[in-house]
Amino acid sequence: MELALYAPGLGYYERDKVPIGRGGDFYTSVSVGSLFGELLAFQLAEWITECGMRNAECGMGAARVQLVEAGAHDGRLAADILGWMRRQRPDVLGRLEYWIIEPSAQRRQWQEKTLVEFLPGVRWADAAFRIPQSLFQSCSSRREEAPFPLKLEPPHVGCYGVLKSPSPSAFQILFCNELLDALPVHRLGWDAQQQQWFEWHVTWSQDRFVWARRPLASDLTPALRRLPAALCSALPDGYTVEISPAAVQWWRDAASFLKQGKLLAIDYGLTEEEWLAPHRPQGTLRAYQQHHQGNDVLADPGGQDLTAHIDFTALQRAGEAAGLKTEALVSQGQFMVGIASRVWAAPASFPAWTPARTRQFQTLTHPEHLGSRFRVLIQSRGNARLA
Ligand SMILES: C[S@@+](CC[C@H](N)C(=O)[O-])C[C@H]1O[C@@H](n2cnc3c(N)ncnc32)[C@H](O)[C@@H]1O
């Protein structure tokens, strides 16, 4: 999965063509239109303002904010957020640094193009924390070691640096939309005869990739320990689930990077109770090509998107173990409706609610579209005062 998605020049996310949106292989909330980013920006600005007010109550001044996006793809979400801030909340925009965590030189170039009007206010980091596709991590030749905040000398275009935590009193918001479902997974199967889990490996036979059963590596067993033995023993042979140590590690690293503020993920996913469902004997790993979902994930490597549901309970636990407090795990529909209700109460704080925005809102929130398929996990650390 790692090779098929990220091998330089060959991987699905490394090809020239941008495969998301109407002319691509699948939609994301970002590709539905600008509303997703605008509503998210409204929420981010609210959090930043609340912290500023708490600060003012304590007689503290100047606010520093670090917004960090990962999985930014072509930079569309960043452009929608920064565009909204510039129009509606220039006071907030003036206080923040927008960072994109991007291990791929190819994707950084796409992002620079989209965000050219916001440069040099956007900065890129190749690794704030461990990058799962370390095998293929490509580094920009312009990379330089730079402390936070960066001092920019015109005519710098994009600025590359090593993202450091700001001072402990600054406010951070780390967020990602559909990043974690695109990280590599292990595919585990149940052997009903042996009454034990094995791992599905990929091998080559008769000129094509095929699945092969292999014993489970010992480092994968802890994730399975929490499954009740009685439940496992009732599973049919070959019953399959995925686990993503890469996604959990990413969340753990993000949590430890967060000194004060919020960590937010929007993604497809399941909770622990939903994991072993009878109607999902083949797991959730699937392929997308030209808006068709395919189950042959070994076909056309690099030519189709691969994605698997994330385990929200595992992320929640990893964050809590790192000292974060869970604030919410809700559907995207609930999250967006909550923000929109505050927007409608203060219409001047938002661009005109046009028919196009209404259509986008329905797609983002309706349970049969993206409203219940996606969930939002929010965790936080500290009182989040700005300094
Ligand atoms: C499904 S796309 C989501 C794109 C975008 N956030 C959106 O909603 O339209 C996942 C993106 O995450 C990127 N990605 C994968 N691993 C990453 C990592 N470790 N750090 C940052 N981005 C990564 C992929 O290359 C891809 O561009």
Ligand as a Chemical Component Dictionary entry (heavy atoms), coordinates in Angstrom:
data_LIG
# 
_chem_comp.id                   LIG 
_chem_comp.type                 NON-POLYMER 
_chem_comp.pdbx_formal_charge   0 
_chem_comp.three_letter_code    LIG 
# 
loop_
_chem_comp_atom.comp_id 
_chem_comp_atom.atom_id 
_chem_comp_atom.alt_atom_id 
_chem_comp_atom.type_symbol 
_chem_comp_atom.charge 
_chem_comp_atom.model_Cartn_x 
_chem_comp_atom.model_Cartn_y 
_chem_comp_atom.model_Cartn_z 
_chem_comp_atom.pdbx_ordinal 
LIG C1  C1  C 0  -7.036 11.451 0.498  1  
LIG S1  S1  S 1  -5.822 12.688 0.274  2  
LIG C2  C2  C 0  -6.617 14.025 1.165  3  
LIG C3  C3  C 0  -6.425 15.302 0.498  4  
LIG C4  C4  C 0  -7.037 16.557 1.117  5  
LIG N1  N1  N 0  -6.796 16.666 2.550  6  
LIG C5  C5  C 0  -8.506 16.652 0.826  7  
LIG O1  O1  O 0  -9.289 16.521 1.744  8  
LIG O2  O2  O -1 -8.880 16.872 -0.338 9  
LIG C6  C6  C 0  -4.513 12.215 1.386  10 
LIG C7  C7  C 0  -3.280 13.080 1.225  11 
LIG O3  O3  O 0  -2.375 12.854 2.329  12 
LIG C8  C8  C 0  -1.041 12.827 1.814  13 
LIG N2  N2  N 0  -0.136 12.165 2.787  14 
LIG C9  C9  C 0  0.129  10.861 2.931  15 
LIG N3  N3  N 0  0.993  10.630 3.947  16 
LIG C10 C10 C 0  1.294  11.834 4.483  17 
LIG C11 C11 C 0  2.109  12.255 5.579  18 
LIG N4  N4  N 0  2.789  11.399 6.319  19 
LIG N5  N5  N 0  2.167  13.568 5.865  20 
LIG C12 C12 C 0  1.460  14.457 5.126  21 
LIG N6  N6  N 0  0.667  14.118 4.078  22 
LIG C13 C13 C 0  0.581  12.818 3.744  23 
LIG C14 C14 C 0  -1.255 12.102 0.509  24 
LIG O4  O4  O 0  -0.196 12.213 -0.388 25 
LIG C15 C15 C 0  -2.505 12.784 -0.034 26 
LIG O5  O5  O 0  -2.194 13.974 -0.707 27 
# 
loop_
_chem_comp_bond.comp_id 
_chem_comp_bond.atom_id_1 
_chem_comp_bond.atom_id_2 
_chem_comp_bond.value_order 
_chem_comp_bond.pdbx_ordinal 
LIG C1  S1  SING 1  
LIG S1  C2  SING 2  
LIG S1  C6  SING 3  
LIG C2  C3  SING 4  
LIG C3  C4  SING 5  
LIG C4  N1  SING 6  
LIG C4  C5  SING 7  
LIG C5  O1  DOUB 8  
LIG C5  O2  SING 9  
LIG C6  C7  SING 10 
LIG C7  O3  SING 11 
LIG C7  C15 SING 12 
LIG O3  C8  SING 13 
LIG C8  N2  SING 14 
LIG C8  C14 SING 15 
LIG N2  C9  SING 16 
LIG N2  C13 SING 17 
LIG C9  N3  DOUB 18 
LIG N3  C10 SING 19 
LIG C10 C11 SING 20 
LIG C10 C13 DOUB 21 
LIG C11 N4  SING 22 
LIG C11 N5  DOUB 23 
LIG N5  C12 SING 24 
LIG C12 N6  DOUB 25 
LIG N6  C13 SING 26 
LIG C14 O4  SING 27 
LIG C14 C15 SING 28 
LIG C15 O5  SING 29 
# 
